[in-house]
């Protein structure tokens, strides 16, 4: 019996309604994921007033969800390989939605923090499974673009959190923002009914007929009636961490880690503290939340535009340019600017911080060879998670110090300058041919 190469069918398939369905559904999942992550920045001003939280306590409370995301990615990401992407997505979605709803009943900071940690577990596990599913079914020539489009749902979730906050917080209180999670929970069965299971998982489980039906939707022009389906999965995820520092990769690896740490530090420092900082500067709660809306709108634009620019100018140039531009715009937020200029600065700050996360992942994928790529991505992402935890804490320390507004934003801008310098060093080292040339990949 002849063998049918599933990887080739997927790589060479034309973009169809089937692909659009996967991108749309995974984007919706990330909209809810992003909402859950960015909700804290929306409710923070009211929480600090109601519970009399100090800035340091508020910063620490923000990190509970980020600790959960780190552990969730480590546990639920690999779990999806064992039980299937759909089951992994359903479990993570159910966990963070339920925890978020219960969060609305929290009456103490401790109860609030525990619920945020549980919600973070689900958020951290959902993203790698949604990304893996989109990446697995995307045609090779569109893979980077489709993943970037799917990732934009994360920023849309932040926009929804800010937009709902403008209306719901003054009228219904901070609890209503968490009770709103019941809506996506009701929609979960509909999403799962239309979301296909990983074809690689189906083949590994010996479910050839189900895999054949899925591939029939993906590439209806192919004849799949006869032959056994064969799916090749990339190996190399078990490479040791030491491999990241061999073959003259040490400097480049360290610079990537620095960039990831600083990038996510900026993202979560801004998303957690931007409304409170602007409120303390004299802006109303509604205006402060509209700034968070502009930040995430910029993040969505930056993710898509960054991928498009990288295909034409090269990843290192775009990443360095984004970081430098972002650092300048964030530093300028602390000065008295006309409202249109202020919104523009915040929009650019979102595009060059939230949007640059995807470009950094692409940079890692380009740099490492296949045998160590998974390990490189995992450890770089781990360094980023540490930065994400440190970001809200840094904001709390700065607020507690009662520094001028300009000094706070200047401190948030410094990691951007450090990231730009680190990526310059990375690009120079890689260009000198210190390591074997990686397989080309698009952003």
PAMARKE-730168 format. One record per residue (C-alpha): residue number from 0; y, z, x. Coordinates in nm, 2 decimals. Layout:
N
SITE_NUM_Y_Z_X;
...
END
This chain:
443
SITE_0_0.00_0.00_0.00;
SITE_1_0.34_-0.09_0.14;
SITE_2_0.60_0.17_0.21;
SITE_3_0.95_0.14_0.06;
SITE_4_1.24_0.27_0.28;
SITE_5_1.45_0.48_0.05;
SITE_6_1.72_0.53_0.31;
SITE_7_1.78_0.16_0.34;
SITE_8_1.81_0.12_-0.03;
SITE_9_2.07_0.39_-0.05;
SITE_10_2.27_0.27_0.25;
SITE_11_2.28_-0.09_0.13;
SITE_12_2.34_-0.02_-0.24;
SITE_13_2.64_-0.15_-0.42;
SITE_14_2.88_0.10_-0.57;
SITE_15_2.78_0.15_-0.93;
SITE_16_2.84_0.37_-1.23;
SITE_17_2.56_0.59_-1.10;
SITE_18_2.76_0.67_-0.78;
SITE_19_3.07_0.73_-0.98;
SITE_20_2.88_0.97_-1.20;
SITE_21_2.77_1.18_-0.90;
SITE_22_3.11_1.19_-0.74;
SITE_23_3.28_1.28_-1.07;
SITE_24_3.03_1.56_-1.16;
SITE_25_3.04_1.71_-0.81;
SITE_26_3.42_1.69_-0.81;
SITE_27_3.42_1.89_-1.14;
SITE_28_3.19_2.15_-0.98;
SITE_29_3.44_2.18_-0.69;
SITE_30_3.73_2.20_-0.93;
SITE_31_3.57_2.52_-1.07;
SITE_32_3.49_2.63_-0.72;
SITE_33_3.85_2.58_-0.60;
SITE_34_3.98_2.75_-0.91;
SITE_35_3.77_3.06_-0.83;
SITE_36_3.89_3.06_-0.47;
SITE_37_4.26_3.01_-0.53;
SITE_38_4.28_3.24_-0.84;
SITE_39_4.35_3.54_-0.62;
SITE_40_4.68_3.40_-0.49;
SITE_41_4.79_3.35_-0.85;
SITE_42_4.72_3.70_-0.97;
SITE_43_4.82_3.89_-0.65;
SITE_44_5.18_3.97_-0.76;
SITE_45_5.06_4.14_-1.08;
SITE_46_4.77_4.32_-0.90;
SITE_47_5.01_4.47_-0.65;
SITE_48_5.24_4.60_-0.92;
SITE_49_4.96_4.73_-1.15;
SITE_50_4.75_4.90_-0.88;
SITE_51_5.03_4.99_-0.64;
SITE_52_4.86_4.80_-0.36;
SITE_53_5.01_4.80_-0.02;
SITE_54_5.03_4.46_0.15;
SITE_55_4.75_4.56_0.39;
SITE_56_4.53_4.67_0.10;
SITE_57_4.60_4.35_-0.08;
SITE_58_4.51_4.14_0.22;
SITE_59_4.19_4.32_0.27;
SITE_60_4.10_4.28_-0.10;
SITE_61_4.15_3.90_-0.07;
SITE_62_3.89_3.89_0.21;
SITE_63_3.61_4.02_-0.01;
SITE_64_3.56_3.68_-0.16;
SITE_65_3.57_3.51_0.18;
SITE_66_3.30_3.74_0.32;
SITE_67_3.10_3.64_0.02;
SITE_68_3.16_3.27_0.08;
SITE_69_3.04_3.31_0.44;
SITE_70_2.71_3.48_0.34;
SITE_71_2.67_3.24_0.04;
SITE_72_2.69_2.94_0.26;
SITE_73_2.43_3.08_0.50;
SITE_74_2.19_3.18_0.23;
SITE_75_2.23_2.93_-0.06;
SITE_76_2.29_2.62_0.16;
SITE_77_1.93_2.63_0.31;
SITE_78_1.79_2.75_-0.03;
SITE_79_1.90_2.42_-0.18;
SITE_80_1.67_2.24_0.07;
SITE_81_1.37_2.45_-0.06;
SITE_82_1.42_2.46_-0.44;
SITE_83_1.63_2.14_-0.49;
SITE_84_2.00_2.07_-0.50;
SITE_85_2.02_2.10_-0.88;
SITE_86_1.86_2.44_-0.89;
SITE_87_2.08_2.55_-0.60;
SITE_88_2.39_2.43_-0.77;
SITE_89_2.30_2.58_-1.11;
SITE_90_2.22_2.92_-0.95;
SITE_91_2.55_2.93_-0.75;
SITE_92_2.76_2.81_-1.04;
SITE_93_2.60_3.07_-1.27;
SITE_94_2.66_3.34_-1.01;
SITE_95_3.03_3.28_-0.94;
SITE_96_3.12_3.20_-1.30;
SITE_97_2.95_3.52_-1.43;
SITE_98_3.10_3.73_-1.16;
SITE_99_3.45_3.58_-1.23;
SITE_100_3.42_3.67_-1.60;
SITE_101_3.31_4.03_-1.52;
SITE_102_3.60_4.04_-1.27;
SITE_103_3.84_4.04_-1.57;
SITE_104_3.71_4.38_-1.67;
SITE_105_3.77_4.54_-1.33;
SITE_106_3.98_4.86_-1.35;
SITE_107_3.98_4.96_-0.99;
SITE_108_4.03_4.77_-0.66;
SITE_109_3.67_4.86_-0.56;
SITE_110_3.53_4.70_-0.88;
SITE_111_3.75_4.40_-0.83;
SITE_112_3.64_4.36_-0.47;
SITE_113_3.27_4.37_-0.55;
SITE_114_3.31_4.11_-0.82;
SITE_115_3.51_3.89_-0.58;
SITE_116_3.23_3.92_-0.32;
SITE_117_2.96_3.82_-0.57;
SITE_118_3.18_3.53_-0.68;
SITE_119_3.23_3.43_-0.32;
SITE_120_2.85_3.42_-0.27;
SITE_121_2.83_3.15_-0.54;
SITE_122_3.13_2.96_-0.42;
SITE_123_3.00_2.95_-0.06;
SITE_124_2.66_2.82_-0.17;
SITE_125_2.79_2.56_-0.41;
SITE_126_2.99_2.35_-0.17;
SITE_127_2.72_2.26_0.09;
SITE_128_2.48_2.17_-0.19;
SITE_129_2.74_1.95_-0.37;
SITE_130_2.85_1.78_-0.05;
SITE_131_2.49_1.72_0.05;
SITE_132_2.40_1.56_-0.28;
SITE_133_2.71_1.33_-0.28;
SITE_134_2.64_1.24_0.09;
SITE_135_2.27_1.16_0.02;
SITE_136_2.34_0.91_-0.26;
SITE_137_2.66_0.74_-0.12;
SITE_138_2.63_0.39_0.02;
SITE_139_2.68_0.40_0.40;
SITE_140_3.00_0.20_0.40;
SITE_141_3.16_0.42_0.14;
SITE_142_3.01_0.76_0.24;
SITE_143_3.32_0.91_0.40;
SITE_144_3.55_0.79_0.13;
SITE_145_3.33_0.92_-0.15;
SITE_146_3.28_1.26_0.01;
SITE_147_3.66_1.28_0.06;
SITE_148_3.72_1.20_-0.31;
SITE_149_3.46_1.46_-0.41;
SITE_150_3.63_1.72_-0.18;
SITE_151_3.96_1.66_-0.36;
SITE_152_3.82_1.84_-0.66;
SITE_153_3.86_2.16_-0.45;
SITE_154_4.24_2.11_-0.44;
SITE_155_4.25_2.02_-0.80;
SITE_156_4.09_2.36_-0.88;
SITE_157_4.38_2.53_-0.69;
SITE_158_4.62_2.33_-0.90;
SITE_159_4.45_2.44_-1.22;
SITE_160_4.47_2.80_-1.11;
SITE_161_4.84_2.78_-1.04;
SITE_162_4.91_2.57_-1.35;
SITE_163_4.72_2.81_-1.58;
SITE_164_4.88_3.11_-1.41;
SITE_165_5.23_2.98_-1.50;
SITE_166_5.14_3.00_-1.87;
SITE_167_4.88_3.27_-1.89;
SITE_168_5.00_3.54_-1.66;
SITE_169_5.32_3.62_-1.84;
SITE_170_5.16_3.60_-2.19;
SITE_171_4.81_3.74_-2.14;
SITE_172_4.80_3.92_-1.81;
SITE_173_4.59_3.87_-1.49;
SITE_174_4.26_3.94_-1.67;
SITE_175_4.29_3.62_-1.87;
SITE_176_4.27_3.41_-1.56;
SITE_177_3.92_3.54_-1.50;
SITE_178_3.81_3.52_-1.86;
SITE_179_3.89_3.15_-1.85;
SITE_180_3.58_3.10_-1.63;
SITE_181_3.37_3.11_-1.95;
SITE_182_3.48_2.75_-2.03;
SITE_183_3.31_2.58_-1.73;
SITE_184_3.01_2.81_-1.78;
SITE_185_2.96_2.66_-2.13;
SITE_186_2.99_2.31_-1.98;
SITE_187_2.72_2.38_-1.71;
SITE_188_2.42_2.25_-1.91;
SITE_189_2.60_1.92_-1.98;
SITE_190_2.69_1.88_-1.61;
SITE_191_2.33_1.95_-1.50;
SITE_192_2.19_1.72_-1.76;
SITE_193_2.37_1.42_-1.60;
SITE_194_2.34_1.52_-1.24;
SITE_195_2.04_1.37_-1.06;
SITE_196_1.82_1.58_-0.83;
SITE_197_1.81_1.50_-0.46;
SITE_198_1.58_1.20_-0.41;
SITE_199_1.46_1.34_-0.08;
SITE_200_1.36_1.66_-0.25;
SITE_201_1.17_1.47_-0.52;
SITE_202_0.98_1.27_-0.26;
SITE_203_0.90_1.58_-0.06;
SITE_204_0.76_1.74_-0.37;
SITE_205_0.54_1.44_-0.44;
SITE_206_0.73_1.35_-0.75;
SITE_207_0.72_0.98_-0.68;
SITE_208_0.77_0.86_-1.04;
SITE_209_1.09_1.08_-1.09;
SITE_210_1.23_0.95_-0.76;
SITE_211_1.15_0.59_-0.87;
SITE_212_1.35_0.64_-1.19;
SITE_213_1.65_0.78_-1.00;
SITE_214_1.64_0.49_-0.76;
SITE_215_1.62_0.25_-1.05;
SITE_216_1.96_0.37_-1.17;
SITE_217_2.10_0.36_-0.81;
SITE_218_1.98_0.01_-0.73;
SITE_219_1.85_-0.16_-1.05;
SITE_220_1.83_-0.49_-0.86;
SITE_221_1.55_-0.36_-0.64;
SITE_222_1.19_-0.40_-0.73;
SITE_223_1.04_-0.05_-0.70;
SITE_224_0.73_-0.08_-0.91;
SITE_225_0.48_-0.11_-0.62;
SITE_226_0.47_0.09_-0.30;
SITE_227_0.51_0.45_-0.19;
SITE_228_0.86_0.57_-0.15;
SITE_229_0.94_0.69_0.21;
SITE_230_1.26_0.90_0.28;
SITE_231_1.35_0.98_0.64;
SITE_232_1.56_1.30_0.69;
SITE_233_1.76_1.36_1.00;
SITE_234_1.62_1.62_1.22;
SITE_235_1.79_1.83_1.48;
SITE_236_1.92_2.12_1.27;
SITE_237_1.71_2.36_1.47;
SITE_238_1.88_2.29_1.80;
SITE_239_1.99_2.60_1.99;
SITE_240_2.35_2.70_2.01;
SITE_241_2.33_2.67_2.39;
SITE_242_2.29_2.29_2.34;
SITE_243_2.66_2.28_2.22;
SITE_244_2.76_2.39_2.57;
SITE_245_2.54_2.16_2.78;
SITE_246_2.61_1.82_2.92;
SITE_247_2.97_1.91_2.98;
SITE_248_3.04_1.98_2.61;
SITE_249_3.17_2.34_2.67;
SITE_250_3.55_2.26_2.66;
SITE_251_3.52_2.03_2.36;
SITE_252_3.31_2.28_2.16;
SITE_253_3.55_2.56_2.22;
SITE_254_3.85_2.35_2.12;
SITE_255_3.68_2.25_1.80;
SITE_256_3.61_2.62_1.72;
SITE_257_3.97_2.71_1.79;
SITE_258_4.09_2.43_1.56;
SITE_259_3.85_2.54_1.28;
SITE_260_3.95_2.90_1.31;
SITE_261_4.33_2.83_1.30;
SITE_262_4.31_2.57_1.02;
SITE_263_4.12_2.79_0.77;
SITE_264_4.34_3.09_0.87;
SITE_265_4.64_2.89_0.76;
SITE_266_4.48_2.76_0.45;
SITE_267_4.38_3.10_0.32;
SITE_268_4.68_3.28_0.44;
SITE_269_4.90_3.04_0.25;
SITE_270_4.68_3.02_-0.06;
SITE_271_4.67_3.41_-0.08;
SITE_272_5.03_3.50_0.00;
SITE_273_5.25_3.20_-0.08;
SITE_274_5.33_3.32_-0.44;
SITE_275_5.39_3.68_-0.34;
SITE_276_5.61_3.57_-0.04;
SITE_277_5.82_3.35_-0.26;
SITE_278_5.85_3.61_-0.53;
SITE_279_5.97_3.87_-0.27;
SITE_280_6.23_3.61_-0.16;
SITE_281_6.38_3.61_-0.51;
SITE_282_6.20_3.33_-0.69;
SITE_283_6.05_3.40_-1.04;
SITE_284_5.68_3.43_-1.09;
SITE_285_5.67_3.09_-1.26;
SITE_286_5.85_2.93_-0.97;
SITE_287_5.62_3.11_-0.71;
SITE_288_5.31_2.98_-0.89;
SITE_289_5.45_2.62_-0.90;
SITE_290_5.48_2.64_-0.52;
SITE_291_5.10_2.71_-0.51;
SITE_292_5.06_2.41_-0.74;
SITE_293_5.25_2.19_-0.50;
SITE_294_5.04_2.32_-0.21;
SITE_295_4.71_2.22_-0.36;
SITE_296_4.85_1.88_-0.49;
SITE_297_4.94_1.82_-0.13;
SITE_298_4.59_1.92_-0.02;
SITE_299_4.43_1.66_-0.25;
SITE_300_4.66_1.39_-0.12;
SITE_301_4.61_1.49_0.24;
SITE_302_4.23_1.47_0.21;
SITE_303_4.23_1.12_0.08;
SITE_304_4.52_0.99_0.29;
SITE_305_4.39_1.15_0.60;
SITE_306_4.05_0.97_0.57;
SITE_307_4.23_0.64_0.51;
SITE_308_4.46_0.68_0.81;
SITE_309_4.17_0.79_1.04;
SITE_310_3.98_0.47_0.97;
SITE_311_4.29_0.28_1.10;
SITE_312_4.44_0.51_1.37;
SITE_313_4.15_0.72_1.48;
SITE_314_4.06_1.07_1.40;
SITE_315_4.21_1.26_1.70;
SITE_316_4.56_1.11_1.65;
SITE_317_4.56_1.18_1.28;
SITE_318_4.44_1.54_1.32;
SITE_319_4.69_1.62_1.59;
SITE_320_4.97_1.46_1.39;
SITE_321_4.87_1.65_1.08;
SITE_322_4.86_1.98_1.26;
SITE_323_5.20_1.93_1.43;
SITE_324_5.37_1.81_1.11;
SITE_325_5.22_2.09_0.92;
SITE_326_5.34_2.36_1.17;
SITE_327_5.69_2.23_1.15;
SITE_328_5.70_2.22_0.77;
SITE_329_5.55_2.57_0.73;
SITE_330_5.80_2.71_0.98;
SITE_331_6.08_2.55_0.77;
SITE_332_5.97_2.72_0.45;
SITE_333_6.13_3.04_0.56;
SITE_334_6.48_2.90_0.55;
SITE_335_6.70_2.84_0.25;
SITE_336_6.64_2.49_0.14;
SITE_337_6.73_2.30_-0.19;
SITE_338_6.44_2.31_-0.44;
SITE_339_6.34_1.94_-0.40;
SITE_340_6.32_1.99_-0.02;
SITE_341_6.12_2.31_-0.06;
SITE_342_5.87_2.15_-0.28;
SITE_343_5.84_1.86_-0.04;
SITE_344_5.78_2.10_0.25;
SITE_345_5.51_2.29_0.06;
SITE_346_5.34_1.96_-0.04;
SITE_347_5.33_1.84_0.32;
SITE_348_5.20_2.19_0.43;
SITE_349_4.91_2.15_0.18;
SITE_350_4.83_1.80_0.29;
SITE_351_4.82_1.90_0.66;
SITE_352_4.62_2.22_0.62;
SITE_353_4.39_2.19_0.32;
SITE_354_4.35_1.82_0.37;
SITE_355_4.28_1.85_0.75;
SITE_356_3.96_2.06_0.69;
SITE_357_3.77_1.74_0.60;
SITE_358_3.91_1.56_0.91;
SITE_359_3.78_1.84_1.13;
SITE_360_3.43_1.82_0.98;
SITE_361_3.44_1.44_1.05;
SITE_362_3.56_1.51_1.41;
SITE_363_3.26_1.74_1.47;
SITE_364_3.02_1.48_1.32;
SITE_365_3.16_1.21_1.55;
SITE_366_3.14_1.42_1.86;
SITE_367_2.79_1.56_1.86;
SITE_368_2.48_1.35_1.89;
SITE_369_2.23_1.36_1.60;
SITE_370_2.00_1.62_1.77;
SITE_371_2.27_1.89_1.77;
SITE_372_2.50_1.76_1.49;
SITE_373_2.38_2.01_1.22;
SITE_374_2.41_2.30_1.47;
SITE_375_2.76_2.19_1.57;
SITE_376_2.88_2.16_1.21;
SITE_377_2.73_2.50_1.12;
SITE_378_2.89_2.69_1.41;
SITE_379_3.23_2.52_1.37;
SITE_380_3.22_2.60_1.00;
SITE_381_3.13_2.96_1.09;
SITE_382_3.43_2.99_1.32;
SITE_383_3.64_2.85_1.03;
SITE_384_3.51_3.12_0.80;
SITE_385_3.61_3.39_1.04;
SITE_386_3.96_3.24_1.03;
SITE_387_3.95_3.23_0.65;
SITE_388_3.88_3.60_0.64;
SITE_389_4.15_3.68_0.90;
SITE_390_4.42_3.47_0.71;
SITE_391_4.48_3.70_0.41;
SITE_392_4.46_4.01_0.64;
SITE_393_4.73_3.86_0.86;
SITE_394_4.95_3.80_0.56;
SITE_395_4.90_4.16_0.45;
SITE_396_5.00_4.29_0.80;
SITE_397_5.31_4.07_0.81;
SITE_398_5.42_4.18_0.46;
SITE_399_5.37_4.54_0.55;
SITE_400_5.59_4.50_0.85;
SITE_401_5.87_4.39_0.62;
SITE_402_5.97_4.10_0.84;
SITE_403_6.23_3.84_0.74;
SITE_404_6.09_3.56_0.53;
SITE_405_6.15_3.31_0.82;
SITE_406_5.94_3.53_1.06;
SITE_407_5.64_3.54_0.81;
SITE_408_5.63_3.16_0.78;
SITE_409_5.68_3.12_1.16;
SITE_410_5.37_3.33_1.21;
SITE_411_5.18_3.11_0.97;
SITE_412_5.30_2.80_1.16;
SITE_413_5.18_2.92_1.50;
SITE_414_4.81_2.85_1.43;
SITE_415_4.90_2.49_1.34;
SITE_416_5.06_2.44_1.68;
SITE_417_4.76_2.60_1.85;
SITE_418_4.53_2.37_1.66;
SITE_419_4.73_2.07_1.76;
SITE_420_4.71_2.17_2.13;
SITE_421_4.34_2.24_2.10;
SITE_422_4.27_1.90_1.95;
SITE_423_4.48_1.73_2.23;
SITE_424_4.27_1.90_2.49;
SITE_425_3.95_1.80_2.29;
SITE_426_4.06_1.44_2.27;
SITE_427_4.14_1.42_2.64;
SITE_428_3.82_1.58_2.75;
SITE_429_3.61_1.35_2.52;
SITE_430_3.80_1.04_2.63;
SITE_431_3.72_1.11_2.99;
SITE_432_3.36_1.05_2.91;
SITE_433_3.25_1.41_2.98;
SITE_434_2.97_1.37_2.73;
SITE_435_2.76_1.09_2.60;
SITE_436_2.94_0.87_2.36;
SITE_437_2.86_0.98_2.00;
SITE_438_2.75_0.76_1.72;
SITE_439_3.06_0.62_1.55;
SITE_440_3.13_0.77_1.20;
SITE_441_3.41_0.73_0.96;
SITE_442_3.63_1.01_0.83;
END
